[in-house]
Amino acid sequence: MAVKASAIITLSHLVDIVSTTRYYKLQSSTAAAPSKPTANPPSGWSKTEPTYTAGSTNTLYFVDCTVFSNATFAYSDVSKSSSYEAAKEAYNKAQAVEKATETVKQELTDYKTEMSTNLDSITASVTETRTELTTTT
């Protein structure tokens, strides 16, 4: 007897991405980088990116959490925020320029004072010489 029909059924279960959320952690630059979180939501992390505070020496880290349709989740590796580091570096450079500007300003003020003193001395010397020439003739 010959086979007149055949059927193949393939079942598959697709897992889709439901959401991706970025979390931030701001901590001392001297502390070790934080570990990848293991809970969702992660403890000690924030959904809101903090702004740079002038003079801060902290480091900002971030991690992305991907939630899947089967209720599982996975975290990316922990990364250092390059924009926060750039803001920190820009602030430090601006402070250095401000300090250098103040130093140059003080040096110019000191030079002006010295020049004024020298000019007064020269004027006094010229006046004294003129007086001597006037009295001797």
N, CA, C and O atoms as a printed pandas DataFrame, in Angstrom:
     atom_number atom_name residue_name chain_id  residue_number  x_coord  y_coord  z_coord
0              1         N          MET        A               1    0.818   -1.160    0.000
1              2        CA          MET        A               1    0.000    0.000    0.000
2              3         C          MET        A               1    0.876    1.242    0.000
3              4         O          MET        A               1    1.876    1.271    0.718
4              5         N          ALA        A               2    0.561    2.217   -0.735
5              6        CA          ALA        A               2    1.339    3.431   -0.886
6              7         C          ALA        A               2    0.846    4.510    0.079
7              8         O          ALA        A               2   -0.336    4.573    0.417
8              9         N          VAL        A               3    1.759    5.334    0.500
9             10        CA          VAL        A               3    1.401    6.457    1.381
10            11         C          VAL        A               3    0.822    7.535    0.500
11            12         O          VAL        A               3    1.448    7.985   -0.459
12            13         N          LYS        A               4   -0.388    7.941    0.842
13            14        CA          LYS        A               4   -1.050    8.952    0.031
14            15         C          LYS        A               4   -0.943   10.351    0.631
15            16         O          LYS        A               4   -1.120   11.333   -0.089
16            17         N          ALA        A               5   -0.664   10.469    1.903
17            18        CA          ALA        A               5   -0.562   11.790    2.540
18            19         C          ALA        A               5    0.432   11.705    3.689
19            20         O          ALA        A               5    0.641   10.646    4.280
20            21         N          SER        A               6    1.037   12.848    3.988
21            22        CA          SER        A               6    1.932   12.922    5.134
22            23         C          SER        A               6    1.835   14.335    5.694
23            24         O          SER        A               6    1.564   15.288    4.963
24            25         N          ALA        A               7    2.054   14.454    6.964
25            26        CA          ALA        A               7    1.978   15.768    7.611
26            27         C          ALA        A               7    3.109   15.894    8.625
27            28         O          ALA        A               7    3.447   14.944    9.331
28            29         N          ILE        A               8    3.680   17.085    8.676
29            30        CA          ILE        A               8    4.716   17.387    9.668
30            31         C          ILE        A               8    4.242   18.618   10.427
31            32         O          ILE        A               8    3.889   19.631    9.824
32            33         N          ILE        A               9    4.236   18.527   11.720
33            34        CA          ILE        A               9    3.851   19.665   12.551
34            35         C          ILE        A               9    5.078   20.081   13.359
35            36         O          ILE        A               9    5.692   19.271   14.054
36            37         N          THR        A              10    5.414   21.353   13.250
37            38        CA          THR        A              10    6.543   21.898   14.010
38            39         C          THR        A              10    5.980   22.915   14.991
39            40         O          THR        A              10    5.319   23.878   14.602
40            41         N          LEU        A              11    6.250   22.686   16.249
41            42        CA          LEU        A              11    5.833   23.620   17.282
42            43         C          LEU        A              11    7.058   24.382   17.760
43            44         O          LEU        A              11    8.132   23.808   17.941
44            45         N          SER        A              12    6.886   25.660   17.959
45            46        CA          SER        A              12    7.990   26.445   18.500
46            47         C          SER        A              12    7.440   27.471   19.481
47            48         O          SER        A              12    6.316   27.955   19.351
48            49         N          HIS        A              13    8.244   27.771   20.427
49            50        CA          HIS        A              13    7.869   28.758   21.425
50            51         C          HIS        A              13    8.891   29.889   21.334
51            52         O          HIS        A              13   10.068   29.698   21.638
52            53         N          LEU        A              14    8.441   31.041   20.922
53            54        CA          LEU        A              14    9.341   32.180   20.768
54            55         C          LEU        A              14    9.321   33.035   22.023
55            56         O          LEU        A              14    8.260   33.341   22.567
56            57         N          VAL        A              15   10.490   33.411   22.468
57            58        CA          VAL        A              15   10.617   34.323   23.600
58            59         C          VAL        A              15   10.961   35.688   23.022
59            60         O          VAL        A              15   11.933   35.840   22.281
60            61         N          ASP        A              16   10.156   36.668   23.370
61            62        CA          ASP        A              16   10.317   38.014   22.829
62            63         C          ASP        A              16   10.797   38.954   23.935
63            64         O          ASP        A              16   10.684   38.642   25.121
64            65         N          ILE        A              17   11.327   40.093   23.537
65            66        CA          ILE        A              17   11.737   41.127   24.492
66            67         C          ILE        A              17   10.525   41.983   24.812
67            68         O          ILE        A              17    9.861   42.507   23.916
68            69         N          VAL        A              18   10.246   42.118   26.097
69            70        CA          VAL        A              18    9.114   42.930   26.549
70            71         C          VAL        A              18    9.565   44.365   26.806
71            72         O          VAL        A              18    8.880   45.311   26.420
72            73         N          SER        A              19   10.720   44.528   27.461
73            74        CA          SER        A              19   11.206   45.883   27.766
74            75         C          SER        A              19   12.705   45.850   28.065
75            76         O          SER        A              19   13.293   44.815   28.378
76            77         N          THR        A              20   13.278   47.029   27.949
77            78        CA          THR        A              20   14.669   47.228   28.345
78            79         C          THR        A              20   14.711   48.501   29.183
79            80         O          THR        A              20   14.209   49.544   28.765
80            81         N          THR        A              21   15.305   48.409   30.355
81            82        CA          THR        A              21   15.375   49.548   31.267
82            83         C          THR        A              21   16.818   49.780   31.674
83            84         O          THR        A              21   17.543   48.842   32.007
84            85         N          ARG        A              22   17.224   51.039   31.642
85            86        CA          ARG        A              22   18.578   51.392   32.083
86            87         C          ARG        A              22   18.515   51.837   33.542
87            88         O          ARG        A              22   17.640   52.609   33.936
88            89         N          TYR        A              23   19.463   51.332   34.335
89            90        CA          TYR        A              23   19.581   51.692   35.744
90            91         C          TYR        A              23   20.936   52.350   35.971
91            92         O          TYR        A              23   21.919   52.023   35.307
92            93         N          TYR        A              24   20.971   53.299   36.938
93            94        CA          TYR        A              24   22.178   54.070   37.230
94            95         C          TYR        A              24   22.576   53.914   38.690
95            96         O          TYR        A              24   21.735   53.752   39.574
96            97         N          LYS        A              25   23.880   53.967   38.914
97            98        CA          LYS        A              25   24.397   53.925   40.278
98            99         C          LYS        A              25   25.566   54.896   40.370
99           100         O          LYS        A              25   26.551   54.769   39.643
100          101         N          LEU        A              26   25.448   55.870   41.275
101          102        CA          LEU        A              26   26.485   56.869   41.500
102          103         C          LEU        A              26   27.196   56.517   42.799
103          104         O          LEU        A              26   26.564   56.364   43.844
104          105         N          GLN        A              27   28.508   56.393   42.722
105          106        CA          GLN        A              27   29.255   56.037   43.926
106          107         C          GLN        A              27   30.651   56.647   43.881
107          108         O          GLN        A              27   31.082   57.184   42.861
108          109         N          SER        A              28   31.331   56.552   44.989
109          110        CA          SER        A              28   32.681   57.102   45.107
110          111         C          SER        A              28   33.604   56.499   44.046
111          112         O          SER        A              28   33.552   55.302   43.760
112          113         N          SER        A              29   34.439   57.349   43.478
113          114        CA          SER        A              29   35.383   56.885   42.456
114          115         C          SER        A              29   36.430   55.942   43.025
115          116         O          SER        A              29   37.054   55.184   42.282
116          117         N          THR        A              30   36.626   55.985   44.331
117          118        CA          THR        A              30   37.634   55.107   44.938
118          119         C          THR        A              30   37.076   53.717   45.226
119          120         O          THR        A              30   37.838   52.789   45.498
120          121         N          ALA        A              31   35.758   53.565   45.168
121          122        CA          ALA        A              31   35.140   52.252   45.406
122          123         C          ALA        A              31   35.267   51.388   44.153
123          124         O          ALA        A              31   35.378   51.905   43.041
124          125         N          ALA        A              32   35.249   50.079   44.342
125          126        CA          ALA        A              32   35.287   49.156   43.201
126          127         C          ALA        A              32   33.998   49.285   42.397
127          128         O          ALA        A              32   32.949   49.633   42.939
128          129         N          ALA        A              33   34.084   49.004   41.117
129          130        CA          ALA        A              33   32.889   49.054   40.265
130          131         C          ALA        A              33   31.837   48.079   40.816
131          132         O          ALA        A              33   32.179   47.000   41.300
132          133         N          PRO        A              34   30.570   48.465   40.739
133          134        CA          PRO        A              34   29.528   47.573   41.269
134          135         C          PRO        A              34   29.396   46.305   40.425
135          136         O          PRO        A              34   29.746   46.278   39.245
136          137         N          SER        A              35   28.885   45.269   41.061
137          138        CA          SER        A              35   28.637   44.009   40.363
138          139         C          SER        A              35   27.343   44.095   39.575
139          140         O          SER        A              35   26.491   44.945   39.836
140          141         N          LYS        A              36   27.212   43.203   38.608
141          142        CA          LYS        A              36   25.990   43.104   37.831
142          143         C          LYS        A              36   24.861   42.691   38.782
143          144         O          LYS        A              36   25.022   41.746   39.554
144          145         N          PRO        A              37   23.711   43.398   38.732
145          146        CA          PRO        A              37   22.602   43.045   39.627
146          147         C          PRO        A              37   22.064   41.641   39.337
147          148         O          PRO        A              37   22.266   41.088   38.256
148          149         N          THR        A              38   21.376   41.085   40.333
149          150        CA          THR        A              38   20.783   39.751   40.174
150          151         C          THR        A              38   19.277   39.777   40.394
151          152         O          THR        A              38   18.612   38.762   40.187
152          153         N          ALA        A              39   18.728   40.906   40.805
153          154        CA          ALA        A              39   17.280   41.026   41.045
154          155         C          ALA        A              39   16.708   42.094   40.123
155          156         O          ALA        A              39   17.425   42.974   39.647
156          157         N          ASN        A              40   15.420   42.004   39.881
157          158        CA          ASN        A              40   14.746   43.009   39.074
158          159         C          ASN        A              40   13.519   43.491   39.830
159          160         O          ASN        A              40   12.599   42.705   40.058
160          161         N          PRO        A              41   13.475   44.769   40.230
161          162        CA          PRO        A              41   14.469   45.824   40.005
162          163         C          PRO        A              41   15.677   45.648   40.917
163          164         O          PRO        A              41   15.591   45.012   41.967
164          165         N          PRO        A              42   16.799   46.219   40.503
165          166        CA          PRO        A              42   18.018   46.052   41.288
166          167         C          PRO        A              42   18.047   46.981   42.503
167          168         O          PRO        A              42   17.637   48.139   42.416
168          169         N          SER        A              43   18.521   46.480   43.607
169          170        CA          SER        A              43   18.614   47.272   44.831
170          171         C          SER        A              43   19.799   48.233   44.738
171          172         O          SER        A              43   20.893   47.843   44.329
172          173         N          GLY        A              44   19.574   49.494   45.122
173          174        CA          GLY        A              44   20.648   50.481   45.119
174          175         C          GLY        A              44   20.884   51.158   43.783
175          176         O          GLY        A              44   21.789   51.983   43.654
176          177         N          TRP        A              45   20.085   50.819   42.798
177          178        CA          TRP        A              45   20.203   51.434   41.471
178          179         C          TRP        A              45   18.974   52.303   41.233
179          180         O          TRP        A              45   17.927   52.076   41.839
180          181         N          SER        A              46   19.096   53.309   40.343
181          182        CA          SER        A              46   18.001   54.237   40.059
182          183         C          SER        A              46   17.687   54.246   38.562
183          184         O          SER        A              46   18.571   54.053   37.728
184          185         N          LYS        A              47   16.415   54.474   38.239
185          186        CA          LYS        A              47   16.034   54.610   36.819
186          187         C          LYS        A              47   16.364   56.004   36.278
187          188         O          LYS        A              47   16.420   56.210   35.066
188          189         N          THR        A              48   16.580   56.945   37.179
189          190        CA          THR        A              48   16.834   58.328   36.784
190          191         C          THR        A              48   18.333   58.604   36.759
191          192         O          THR        A              48   19.042   58.351   37.733
192          193         N          GLU        A              49   18.796   59.121   35.644
193          194        CA          GLU        A              49   20.217   59.454   35.530
194          195         C          GLU        A              49   20.499   60.723   36.318
195          196         O          GLU        A              49   19.885   61.759   36.062
196          197         N          PRO        A              50   21.423   60.657   37.279
197          198        CA          PRO        A              50   21.737   61.863   38.051
198          199         C          PRO        A              50   22.560   62.842   37.222
199          200         O          PRO        A              50   23.336   62.442   36.355
200          201         N          THR        A              51   22.380   64.120   37.499
201          202        CA          THR        A              51   23.175   65.134   36.812
202          203         C          THR        A              51   24.505   65.284   37.535
203          204         O          THR        A              51   24.635   64.933   38.707
204          205         N          TYR        A              52   25.478   65.806   36.823
205          206        CA          TYR        A              52   26.788   66.024   37.428
206          207         C          TYR        A              52   26.706   67.193   38.402
207          208         O          TYR        A              52   26.132   68.234   38.081
208          209         N          THR        A              53   27.271   67.027   39.574
209          210        CA          THR        A              53   27.347   68.079   40.574
210          211         C          THR        A              53   28.761   68.645   40.550
211          212         O          THR        A              53   29.739   67.903   40.635
212          213         N          ALA        A              54   28.858   69.960   40.434
213          214        CA          ALA        A              54   30.165   70.610   40.350
214          215         C          ALA        A              54   31.069   70.166   41.489
215          216         O          ALA        A              54   30.682   70.201   42.657
216          217         N          GLY        A              55   32.277   69.750   41.133
217          218        CA          GLY        A              55   33.265   69.337   42.115
218          219         C          GLY        A              55   33.176   67.883   42.536
219          220         O          GLY        A              55   34.016   67.403   43.298
220          221         N          SER        A              56   32.171   67.179   42.049
221          222        CA          SER        A              56   31.987   65.776   42.430
222          223         C          SER        A              56   33.123   64.918   41.892
223          224         O          SER        A              56   33.584   65.104   40.765
224          225         N          THR        A              57   33.563   63.978   42.716
225          226        CA          THR        A              57   34.587   63.026   42.280
226          227         C          THR        A              57   33.992   61.625   42.146
227          228         O          THR        A              57   34.720   60.643   42.001
228          229         N          ASN        A              58   32.670   61.546   42.196
229          230        CA          ASN        A              58   32.002   60.248   42.073
230          231         C          ASN        A              58   32.098   59.710   40.648
231          232         O          ASN        A              58   32.466   60.426   39.717
232          233         N          THR        A              59   31.761   58.438   40.504
233          234        CA          THR        A              59   31.696   57.794   39.190
234          235         C          THR        A              59   30.276   57.281   39.000
235          236         O          THR        A              59   29.675   56.725   39.920
236          237         N          LEU        A              60   29.747   57.474   37.791
237          238        CA          LEU        A              60   28.399   57.011   37.476
238          239         C          LEU        A              60   28.493   55.735   36.636
239          240         O          LEU        A              60   29.165   55.696   35.606
240          241         N          TYR        A              61   27.803   54.697   37.103
241          242        CA          TYR        A              61   27.740   53.427   36.385
242          243         C          TYR        A              61   26.319   53.219   35.893
243          244         O          TYR        A              61   25.369   53.775   36.446
244          245         N          PHE        A              62   26.182   52.410   34.843
245          246        CA          PHE        A              62   24.849   52.050   34.375
246          247         C          PHE        A              62   24.841   50.597   33.924
247          248         O          PHE        A              62   25.874   50.003   33.618
248          249         N          VAL        A              63   23.622   50.049   33.898
249          250        CA          VAL        A              63   23.418   48.673   33.463
250          251         C          VAL        A              63   22.042   48.619   32.807
251          252         O          VAL        A              63   21.123   49.312   33.242
252          253         N          ASP        A              64   21.895   47.811   31.774
253          254        CA          ASP        A              64   20.601   47.654   31.103
254          255         C          ASP        A              64   19.989   46.314   31.480
255          256         O          ASP        A              64   20.655   45.279   31.451
256          257         N          CYS        A              65   18.699   46.352   31.836
257          258        CA          CYS        A              65   17.962   45.130   32.177
258          259         C          CYS        A              65   16.970   44.844   31.051
259          260         O          CYS        A              65   16.118   45.678   30.743
260          261         N          THR        A              66   17.078   43.685   30.449
261          262        CA          THR        A              66   16.154   43.260   29.402
262          263         C          THR        A              66   15.196   42.236   29.996
263          264         O          THR        A              66   15.618   41.214   30.535
264          265         N          VAL        A              67   13.894   42.524   29.892
265          266        CA          VAL        A              67   12.859   41.617   30.401
266          267         C          VAL        A              67   12.261   40.900   29.197
267          268         O          VAL        A              67   11.940   41.524   28.186
268          269         N          PHE        A              68   12.113   39.570   29.319
269          270        CA          PHE        A              68   11.598   38.745   28.228
270          271         C          PHE        A              68   10.142   38.338   28.491
271          272         O          PHE        A              68    9.644   38.432   29.613
272          273         N          SER        A              69    9.487   37.889   27.437
273          274        CA          SER        A              69    8.068   37.521   27.522
274          275         C          SER        A              69    7.815   36.296   28.398
275          276         O          SER        A              69    6.676   36.049   28.792
276          277         N          ASN        A              70    8.835   35.541   28.701
277          278        CA          ASN        A              70    8.664   34.377   29.579
278          279         C          ASN        A              70    8.957   34.726   31.042
279          280         O          ASN        A              70    9.187   33.838   31.863
280          281         N          ALA        A              71    8.947   36.045   31.365
281          282        CA          ALA        A              71    9.136   36.583   32.722
282          283         C          ALA        A              71   10.564   36.433   33.245
283          284         O          ALA        A              71   10.787   36.591   34.445
284          285         N          THR        A              72   11.523   36.136   32.393
285          286        CA          THR        A              72   12.920   36.117   32.812
286          287         C          THR        A              72   13.538   37.468   32.466
287          288         O          THR        A              72   12.939   38.264   31.742
288          289         N          PHE        A              73   14.717   37.719   32.976
289          290        CA          PHE        A              73   15.406   38.971   32.676
290          291         C          PHE        A              73   16.909   38.714   32.622
291          292         O          PHE        A              73   17.409   37.717   33.143
292          293         N          ALA        A              74   17.605   39.634   31.983
293          294        CA          ALA        A              74   19.064   39.543   31.878
294          295         C          ALA        A              74   19.645   40.951   31.938
295          296         O          ALA        A              74   19.074   41.902   31.404
296          297         N          TYR        A              75   20.787   41.059   32.597
297          298        CA          TYR        A              75   21.473   42.352   32.704
298          299         C          TYR        A              75   22.682   42.397   31.795
299          300         O          TYR        A              75   23.367   41.395   31.591
300          301         N          SER        A              76   22.932   43.582   31.250
301          302        CA          SER        A              76   24.170   43.805   30.500
302          303         C          SER        A              76   25.315   43.922   31.503
303          304         O          SER        A              76   25.093   43.956   32.714
304          305         N          ASP        A              77   26.521   43.983   30.994
305          306        CA          ASP        A              77   27.650   44.237   31.875
306          307         C          ASP        A              77   27.534   45.653   32.429
307          308         O          ASP        A              77   26.969   46.532   31.777
308          309         N          VAL        A              78   28.057   45.873   33.606
309          310        CA          VAL        A              78   28.074   47.202   34.215
310          311         C          VAL        A              78   29.081   48.061   33.459
311          312         O          VAL        A              78   30.204   47.631   33.198
312          313         N          SER        A              79   28.671   49.277   33.109
313          314        CA          SER        A              79   29.541   50.183   32.358
314          315         C          SER        A              79   29.650   51.531   33.064
315          316         O          SER        A              79   28.755   51.946   33.800
316          317         N          LYS        A              80   30.761   52.190   32.820
317          318        CA          LYS        A              80   30.979   53.530   33.352
318          319         C          LYS        A              80   30.392   54.529   32.358
319          320         O          LYS        A              80   30.580   54.385   31.150
320          321         N          SER        A              81   29.686   55.535   32.858
321          322        CA          SER        A              81   29.073   56.546   31.993
322          323         C          SER        A              81   30.145   57.488   31.448
323          324         O          SER        A              81   30.761   58.237   32.205
324          325         N          SER        A              82   30.363   57.449   30.151
325          326        CA          SER        A              82   31.387   58.305   29.544
326          327         C          SER        A              82   30.955   59.770   29.564
327          328         O          SER        A              82   31.806   60.654   29.664
328          329         N          SER        A              83   29.654   60.048   29.471
329          330        CA          SER        A              83   29.198   61.445   29.491
330          331         C          SER        A              83   29.416   62.060   30.876
331          332         O          SER        A              83   29.788   63.228   30.984
332          333         N          TYR        A              84   29.188   61.277   31.931
333          334        CA          TYR        A              84   29.426   61.773   33.288
334          335         C          TYR        A              84   30.919   62.011   33.498
335          336         O          TYR        A              84   31.309   63.019   34.088
336          337         N          GLU        A              85   31.753   61.091   33.019
337          338        CA          GLU        A              85   33.202   61.254   33.131
338          339         C          GLU        A              85   33.668   62.482   32.338
339          340         O          GLU        A              85   34.573   63.196   32.771
340          341         N          ALA        A              86   33.052   62.722   31.182
341          342        CA          ALA        A              86   33.410   63.894   30.370
342          343         C          ALA        A              86   33.033   65.177   31.097
343          344         O          ALA        A              86   33.789   66.148   31.073
344          345         N          ALA        A              87   31.870   65.191   31.743
345          346        CA          ALA        A              87   31.452   66.361   32.514
346          347         C          ALA        A              87   32.421   66.614   33.658
347          348         O          ALA        A              87   32.781   67.758   33.936
348          349         N          LYS        A              88   32.840   65.542   34.321
349          350        CA          LYS        A              88   33.784   65.658   35.435
350          351         C          LYS        A              88   35.120   66.220   34.932
351          352         O          LYS        A              88   35.697   67.110   35.556
352          353         N          GLU        A              89   35.603   65.699   33.810
353          354        CA          GLU        A              89   36.864   66.172   33.247
354          355         C          GLU        A              89   36.761   67.628   32.797
355          356         O          GLU        A              89   37.685   68.411   33.018
356          357         N          ALA        A              90   35.644   67.995   32.169
357          358        CA          ALA        A              90   35.444   69.378   31.720
358          359         C          ALA        A              90   35.427   70.328   32.911
359          360         O          ALA        A              90   36.010   71.411   32.853
360          361         N          TYR        A              91   34.763   69.926   33.987
361          362        CA          TYR        A              91   34.721   70.756   35.192
362          363         C          TYR        A              91   36.130   70.939   35.754
363          364         O          TYR        A              91   36.528   72.053   36.095
364          365         N          ASN        A              92   36.875   69.850   35.847
365          366        CA          ASN        A              92   38.236   69.928   36.388
366          367         C          ASN        A              92   39.134   70.813   35.530
367          368         O          ASN        A              92   39.943   71.576   36.057
368          369         N          LYS        A              93   38.994   70.712   34.214
369          370        CA          LYS        A              93   39.790   71.556   33.316
370          371         C          LYS        A              93   39.384   73.022   33.453
371          372         O          LYS        A              93   40.239   73.907   33.438
372          373         N          ALA        A              94   38.090   73.280   33.585
373          374        CA          ALA        A              94   37.616   74.659   33.762
374          375         C          ALA        A              94   38.154   75.244   35.065
375          376         O          ALA        A              94   38.524   76.417   35.121
376          377         N          GLN        A              95   38.194   74.424   36.106
377          378        CA          GLN        A              95   38.747   74.877   37.386
378          379         C          GLN        A              95   40.228   75.209   37.250
379          380         O          GLN        A              95   40.698   76.200   37.807
380          381         N          ALA        A              96   40.964   74.380   36.509
381          382        CA          ALA        A              96   42.392   74.620   36.299
382          383         C          ALA        A              96   42.612   75.923   35.524
383          384         O          ALA        A              96   43.524   76.689   35.834
384          385         N          VAL        A              97   41.768   76.169   34.510
385          386        CA          VAL        A              97   41.875   77.396   33.725
386          387         C          VAL        A              97   41.549   78.602   34.601
387          388         O          VAL        A              97   42.220   79.631   34.522
388          389         N          GLU        A              98   40.523   78.476   35.432
389          390        CA          GLU        A              98   40.152   79.568   36.323
390          391         C          GLU        A              98   41.307   79.889   37.285
391          392         O          GLU        A              98   41.618   81.055   37.528
392          393         N          LYS        A              99   41.925   78.856   37.816
393          394        CA          LYS        A              99   43.045   79.050   38.733
394          395         C          LYS        A              99   44.217   79.715   38.008
395          396         O          LYS        A              99   44.837   80.637   38.538
396          397         N          ALA        A             100   44.515   79.247   36.802
397          398        CA          ALA        A             100   45.606   79.829   36.019
398          399         C          ALA        A             100   45.309   81.291   35.683
399          400         O          ALA        A             100   46.208   82.131   35.711
400          401         N          THR        A             101   44.056   81.590   35.366
401          402        CA          THR        A             101   43.651   82.964   35.054
402          403         C          THR        A             101   43.834   83.867   36.268
403          404         O          THR        A             101   44.314   84.994   36.144
404          405         N          GLU        A             102   43.451   83.372   37.435
405          406        CA          GLU        A             102   43.629   84.147   38.666
406          407         C          GLU        A             102   45.109   84.399   38.943
407          408         O          GLU        A             102   45.482   85.477   39.404
408          409         N          THR        A             103   45.953   83.401   38.661
409          410        CA          THR        A             103   47.391   83.552   38.865
410          411         C          THR        A             103   47.947   84.629   37.936
411          412         O          THR        A             103   48.712   85.491   38.367
412          413         N          VAL        A             104   47.561   84.577   36.657
413          414        CA          VAL        A             104   48.025   85.574   35.688
414          415         C          VAL        A             104   47.509   86.959   36.073
415          416         O          VAL        A             104   48.242   87.943   35.972
416          417         N          LYS        A             105   46.272   87.039   36.509
417          418        CA          LYS        A             105   45.688   88.321   36.939
418          419         C          LYS        A             105   46.504   88.907   38.096
419          420         O          LYS        A             105   46.808   90.100   38.097
420          421         N          GLN        A             106   46.856   88.081   39.071
421          422        CA          GLN        A             106   47.644   88.545   40.215
422          423         C          GLN        A             106   49.035   88.972   39.775
423          424         O          GLN        A             106   49.562   89.976   40.254
424          425         N          GLU        A             107   49.637   88.198   38.850
425          426        CA          GLU        A             107   50.967   88.560   38.350
426          427         C          GLU        A             107   50.929   89.910   37.631
427          428         O          GLU        A             107   51.846   90.717   37.775
428          429         N          LEU        A             108   49.871   90.154   36.859
429          430        CA          LEU        A             108   49.734   91.438   36.158
430          431         C          LEU        A             108   49.521   92.582   37.145
431          432         O          LEU        A             108   50.054   93.676   36.957
432          433         N          THR        A             109   48.755   92.333   38.180
433          434        CA          THR        A             109   48.535   93.350   39.209
434          435         C          THR        A             109   49.850   93.668   39.901
435          436         O          THR        A             109   50.173   94.835   40.123
436          437         N          ASP        A             110   50.614   92.626   40.245
437          438        CA          ASP        A             110   51.918   92.828   40.888
438          439         C          ASP        A             110   52.865   93.590   39.955
439          440         O          ASP        A             110   53.602   94.471   40.399
440          441         N          TYR        A             111   52.843   93.246   38.659
441          442        CA          TYR        A             111   53.701   93.916   37.678
442          443         C          TYR        A             111   53.311   95.390   37.570
443          444         O          TYR        A             111   54.176   96.264   37.517
444          445         N          LYS        A             112   52.013   95.658   37.538
445          446        CA          LYS        A             112   51.525   97.044   37.449
446          447         C          LYS        A             112   51.996   97.840   38.678
447          448         O          LYS        A             112   52.441   98.981   38.557
448          449         N          THR        A             113   51.890   97.221   39.848
449          450        CA          THR        A             113   52.328   97.894   41.078
450          451         C          THR        A             113   53.821   98.169   41.023
451          452         O          THR        A             113   54.269   99.260   41.378
452          453         N          GLU        A             114   54.593   97.185   40.577
453          454        CA          GLU        A             114   56.041   97.345   40.470
454          455         C          GLU        A             114   56.389   98.439   39.466
455          456         O          GLU        A             114   57.281   99.249   39.719
456          457         N          MET        A             115   55.701   98.472   38.338
457          458        CA          MET        A             115   55.971   99.482   37.310
458          459         C          MET        A             115   55.626  100.875   37.836
459          460         O          MET        A             115   56.342  101.843   37.582
460          461         N          SER        A             116   54.518  100.959   38.574
461          462        CA          SER        A             116   54.115  102.242   39.152
462          463         C          SER        A             116   55.157  102.728   40.149
463          464         O          SER        A             116   55.495  103.911   40.180
464          465         N          THR        A             117   55.666  101.804   40.967
465          466        CA          THR        A             117   56.713  102.149   41.933
466          467         C          THR        A             117   57.973  102.612   41.208
467          468         O          THR        A             117   58.595  103.599   41.600
468          469         N          ASN        A             118   58.345  101.891   40.148
469          470        CA          ASN        A             118   59.522  102.272   39.365
470          471         C          ASN        A             118   59.330  103.630   38.710
471          472         O          ASN        A             118   60.256  104.440   38.673
472          473         N          LEU        A             119   58.131  103.884   38.193
473          474        CA          LEU        A             119   57.848  105.166   37.553
474          475         C          LEU        A             119   57.926  106.298   38.570
475          476         O          LEU        A             119   58.464  107.364   38.275
476          477         N          ASP        A             120   57.393  106.070   39.759
477          478        CA          ASP        A             120   57.470  107.079   40.812
478          479         C          ASP        A             120   58.927  107.366   41.166
479          480         O          ASP        A             120   59.306  108.518   41.380
480          481         N          SER        A             121   59.734  106.315   41.226
481          482        CA          SER        A             121   61.155  106.471   41.548
482          483         C          SER        A             121   61.879  107.254   40.457
483          484         O          SER        A             121   62.697  108.129   40.742
484          485         N          ILE        A             122   61.567  106.927   39.213
485          486        CA          ILE        A             122   62.195  107.632   38.077
486          487         C          ILE        A             122   61.761  109.090   38.087
487          488         O          ILE        A             122   62.588  109.979   37.885
488          489         N          THR        A             123   60.467  109.354   38.322
489          490        CA          THR        A             123   59.953  110.725   38.356
490          491         C          THR        A             123   60.646  111.520   39.460
491          492         O          THR        A             123   61.035  112.670   39.260
492          493         N          ALA        A             124   60.796  110.891   40.631
493          494        CA          ALA        A             124   61.470  111.572   41.748
494          495         C          ALA        A             124   62.914  111.868   41.390
495          496         O          ALA        A             124   63.426  112.938   41.717
496          497         N          SER        A             125   63.577  110.934   40.722
497          498        CA          SER        A             125   64.973  111.128   40.342
498          499         C          SER        A             125   65.106  112.246   39.322
499          500         O          SER        A             125   66.021  113.065   39.405
500          501         N          VAL        A             126   64.192  112.282   38.359
501          502        CA          VAL        A             126   64.223  113.346   37.340
502          503         C          VAL        A             126   63.968  114.694   38.009
503          504         O          VAL        A             126   64.634  115.679   37.688
504          505         N          THR        A             127   63.022  114.747   38.922
505          506        CA          THR        A             127   62.706  115.997   39.623
506          507         C          THR        A             127   63.921  116.456   40.433
507          508         O          THR        A             127   64.247  117.643   40.446
508          509         N          GLU        A             128   64.582  115.528   41.100
509          510        CA          GLU        A             128   65.768  115.860   41.892
510          511         C          GLU        A             128   66.903  116.362   40.999
511          512         O          GLU        A             128   67.600  117.318   41.339
512          513         N          THR        A             129   67.074  115.710   39.865
513          514        CA          THR        A             129   68.117  116.132   38.930
514          515         C          THR        A             129   67.808  117.515   38.375
515          516         O          THR        A             129   68.709  118.345   38.254
516          517         N          ARG        A             130   66.561  117.773   38.039
517          518        CA          ARG        A             130   66.141  119.071   37.510
518          519         C          ARG        A             130   66.380  120.155   38.568
519          520         O          ARG        A             130   66.829  121.254   38.243
520          521         N          THR        A             131   66.080  119.844   39.821
521          522        CA          THR        A             131   66.270  120.807   40.910
522          523         C          THR        A             131   67.766  121.124   41.052
523          524         O          THR        A             131   68.145  122.283   41.222
524          525         N          GLU        A             132   68.597  120.102   40.982
525          526        CA          GLU        A             132   70.033  120.303   41.089
526          527         C          GLU        A             132   70.559  121.123   39.937
527          528         O          GLU        A             132   71.406  121.994   40.136
528          529         N          LEU        A             133   70.076  120.864   38.737
529          530        CA          LEU        A             133   70.527  121.631   37.573
530          531         C          LEU        A             133   70.060  123.077   37.670
531          532         O          LEU        A             133   70.786  123.991   37.280
532          533         N          THR        A             134   68.885  123.284   38.175
533          534        CA          THR        A             134   68.347  124.642   38.282
534          535         C          THR        A             134   69.128  125.440   39.324
535          536         O          THR        A             134   69.409  126.620   39.116
536          537         N          THR        A             135   69.468  124.828   40.406
537          538        CA          THR        A             135   70.169  125.544   41.479
538          539         C          THR        A             135   71.654  125.763   41.164
539          540         O          THR        A             135   72.261  126.673   41.728
540          541         N          THR        A             136   72.229  124.990   40.317
541          542        CA          THR        A             136   73.659  125.140   40.002
542          543         C          THR        A             136   73.890  126.110   38.851
543          544         O          THR        A             136   75.035  126.504   38.627
544          545         N          THR        A             137   72.890  126.504   38.129
545          546        CA          THR        A             137   73.134  127.433   37.011
546          547         C          THR        A             137   72.839  128.854   37.325
547          548         O          THR        A             137   73.005  129.723   36.469
